[in-house]
Amino acid sequence: QVQLVESGGGLVQAGGSLRLSCAASGRTFSTYFMGWFRQAPGKEREFVSAIRRSGFNPNYADSVKGRFTISRDDAKNTVYLQMNSLKPEDTAVYYCAAATMDGNWHYWGQGTQVIVSS
């Protein structure tokens, strides 16, 4: 099993920045992809960004490209999401997730709330 704990959410004004962190513990060697998803009120959970173990070629949703940056520190078993130029539509609960080589997101954190005020 892999346990994921997110932190760093909060309230920020539009145009501001936040950095989310996700600390992984347990069988972290089994994970290959680490990613972030989000779920806004009344909407389905959506993909935000993902990064593979090598750190190369991270993926981003079109809605966050150029504003969000994902990174990982394997020595600390932590993945980060730097969010800049935040918009009210970025308001959501952000979830950290981990996938094994099969690409399925097997593990999820409890989520951290991000609220962007206009």
C-alpha positions, -999 to 999 in steps of 0.1 A, spaced: 0 0 0 10 36 -6 -3 64 16 -5 100 2 -9 131 23 -15 165 6 -9 199 21 -6 235 10 -41 243 0 -58 275 11 -75 307 1 -58 330 -24 -68 359 -45 -69 356 -83 -35 361 -98 -18 346 -67 2 315 -62 1 283 -41 23 253 -38 8 220 -31 28 191 -16 21 154 -15 41 132 8 41 95 0 49 67 23 46 29 23 55 9 -9 66 40 -28 90 19 -49 59 5 -66 48 38 -79 58 51 -113 35 81 -121 26 107 -96 -1 131 -104 -27 157 -94 -64 158 -100 -90 182 -89 -128 183 -84 -148 214 -83 -182 216 -67 -208 199 -89 -182 187 -114 -164 154 -120 -128 149 -109 -104 160 -137 -68 154 -145 -44 183 -138 -9 171 -142 13 140 -139 50 132 -138 68 99 -143 96 86 -121 123 100 -144 108 135 -141 109 140 -179 80 152 -200 54 159 -174 18 162 -186 -6 190 -180 -42 197 -187 -47 224 -213 -64 246 -187 -33 248 -165 -5 247 -191 19 276 -186 6 283 -151 12 251 -131 44 232 -127 47 196 -113 79 183 -98 90 155 -76 117 149 -50 122 111 -48 146 115 -19 118 130 1 90 109 -16 72 141 -23 56 156 -54 48 192 -57 24 213 -77 34 250 -81 3 269 -91 8 305 -104 -16 330 -120 -45 313 -102 -80 319 -115 -114 315 -97 -120 285 -120 -91 268 -103 -111 265 -72 -115 228 -63 -103 201 -40 -70 189 -53 -60 153 -50 -27 136 -52 -25 102 -69 0 75 -76 0 50 -104 20 19 -110 36 9 -143 2 -2 -157 -8 35 -156 -38 30 -134 -42 54 -105 -43 30 -76 -36 53 -47 -52 86 -37 -48 112 -10 -76 127 10 -75 160 -9 -67 196 -1 -90 226 -7 -79 254 -30 -102 285 -31 -93 313 -55 -113 345 -49 -120 371 -76 
